[in-house]
Amino acid sequence: MPIQAPVPRPAGSKKSGLSRRAIRMGDAVLMPNYARLPLVLEKGRGAILVDIEGKTYLDFTAGIAVNIFGHADRGLTQVVSRQAKRFMHVSNLYYHIPQIALAQALVRRAFPSRVFFCNSGAEANEAAIKLARRYAKQIHGKACFEIISTYGSFHGRTMAALAATGQEKYHAGFEPMLPGFRHVPYDDPEALSQAMTPSVAAVLVEPIQGEGGVRIPDPQYLISLRKICDRHGALLILDEIQTGMGRTGKLFAYAHSEIVPDILTLAKGLGGGMPMGAMLARPDVAACFSAGSHASTFGGNPVACAAAIEVIRRLTPAFLSRVDGLGAVLLEGLADLQKETSDVTEVRGVGLMAALDLSPEAPTALEIIDLAQKQGLLLNRTSERTLRILPPLTITRAQIKQGLSILSSVLTSR
Ligand SMILES: *Cc1c(COP(=O)(O)O)cnc(C)c1O
C-alpha cells in the first residue's frame, strides 16, 4: 500500500482516542527513562511515518541516524526475510557466511583491520575500551590504562561508555564512575597535548559530536589528534556510531580528514534498522584479544549481518555524493531560515547531519518539536535550545524542502 505525504487529519476524527489510550497503557508498564513524545507509530515508507490513527509525518529523525534507507525499505526487508528463513541465530561457537561477508566488506571500505560484532553503540565502545586497555598493558605496562575523551561527548550508557561520556548530566546518580577516564575540551588539540601522560592508553573522540549538538570541529582537528596519539604511543579510537555509514557524505567521517584511526566503533546506521554494532581495530591491536577475552551472544547475528551487508553494498560513491548534495540543500535551507527569523542563532551541518540553535527569546526546542509534529514533521533536539536534523539518507530533495517549509512556518507564524 503506498503511503502518502503528510496530510493533516481533521480533529475529532474516529481514531483520535487510540493514541491516548495506548500511551496510558504504555506508561503503566514501561520504565519512565525516556521523555517520549505523545505519538504512537505503526508503519512507514521511506521518509514517511504513520501513527496508529493514520496520521502521516515526515521523518527528520530517522530513528536517530539509524534508518538510513528510511522505513520499510524493499531491499532491506527482502534480505532480512531471506536470512530469517535460513536461520535467525547461530552462536559465535561457529562461523557463518553473512558475518564473514560483512567483516570483509567493512575491512575493504575502512582500513586494514579485524572486526568484532555486537548489537549497539555502547557495546562497541565497551569493546574498544577493553581492547585499548589490553593493548596498552601489553605494550606499555600495567600502569597504562587511561582513556581520554572530550567534554560534550556521548559514548553510550553502559558503565565504561558512560565514564567516557563527557557530560555530567548523564553521570548524575550513577556515581562512582569507573576509574581511568579523563576529559579535555573538544576541538582543542593543545588541551589534549597537555593532558597526555605515559598512563594514557587511548584517546576516544567523535569526529563530529552528535548528542553534544552537532559540534563540527576544525578540519585540522582529527589530523592533530592523530599526530598527538602517534607521538605518545596512544591509540586513536574514533566513535563513528552516529557519523558513520554515509551520514556526513562520506562512508566514515574520518575520510574528510584523510586520517585513519586505530580503532573505529560503529552502530546506528550500520544495520539500517537492525540492532548492530561493530568495532574495527588495526590487526596488531586486534591480536590482543584472544579466545574468551571478549564476546557477545547476539553479536554478528546473521539477520543483522544480512541487513548491514545490504547497507554497505548500497553506500556507493554515487549514493554518498547524493547525500552530499542533499546536505547542501538542507544547510542552505537552514541558512535561509536563520535569515528569516531572529529565533535561529546558528545553523550547522555536514551531509545529512544538521542542527540549529534557538535564541533565548524563541520557543524551546521541545515546543518547536511539538508544533512541527502537529504540522506533520518529526524533529529531534539535543538540548533545550538545539534542534537536530537527521533525515534518512534516501530522503528526496522535495521532502527536505517540505520539512524546511514546515519548520519555517512553525518559527515565523507566532
Ligand atoms: C548513539 C551513540 C552511542 C550509543 O549507542 P547505543 O546504540 O545507544 O548504545 C555512542 N556514541 C555515539 C556517538 C552515539 O551517537
The ligand as an SDF file (V2000), in Angstrom:
LIG
                    3D

 15 15  0  0  0  0  0  0  0  0999 V2000
   24.1030    6.7800   19.9450 C   0  0  0  0  0  0  0  0  0  0  0  0
   25.5290    6.8760   20.2230 C   0  0  0  0  0  0  0  0  0  0  0  0
   26.1710    5.9680   21.0840 C   0  0  0  0  0  0  0  0  0  0  0  0
   25.4250    4.9070   21.8440 C   0  0  0  0  0  0  0  0  0  0  0  0
   24.7850    3.9870   21.0150 O   0  0  0  0  0  0  0  0  0  0  0  0
   23.6840    2.9970   21.6390 P   0  0  0  0  0  0  0  0  0  0  0  0
   23.3680    2.0890   20.4880 O   0  0  0  0  0  0  0  0  0  0  0  0
   22.5300    3.8300   22.0800 O   0  0  0  0  0  0  0  0  0  0  0  0
   24.3240    2.2910   22.7680 O   0  0  0  0  0  0  0  0  0  0  0  0
   27.5350    6.0840   21.2390 C   0  0  0  0  0  0  0  0  0  0  0  0
   28.2410    7.0330   20.5970 N   0  0  0  0  0  0  0  0  0  0  0  0
   27.6620    7.9290   19.7730 C   0  0  0  0  0  0  0  0  0  0  0  0
   28.4980    8.9480   19.0650 C   0  0  0  0  0  0  0  0  0  0  0  0
   26.2810    7.8920   19.5730 C   0  0  0  0  0  0  0  0  0  0  0  0
   25.7040    8.7940   18.7670 O   0  0  0  0  0  0  0  0  0  0  0  0
  1  2  1  0
  2  3  1  0
  2 14  2  0
  3  4  1  0
  3 10  2  0
  4  5  1  0
  5  6  1  0
  6  7  2  0
  6  8  1  0
  6  9  1  0
 10 11  1  0
 11 12  2  0
 12 13  1  0
 12 14  1  0
 14 15  1  0
M  END
$$$$
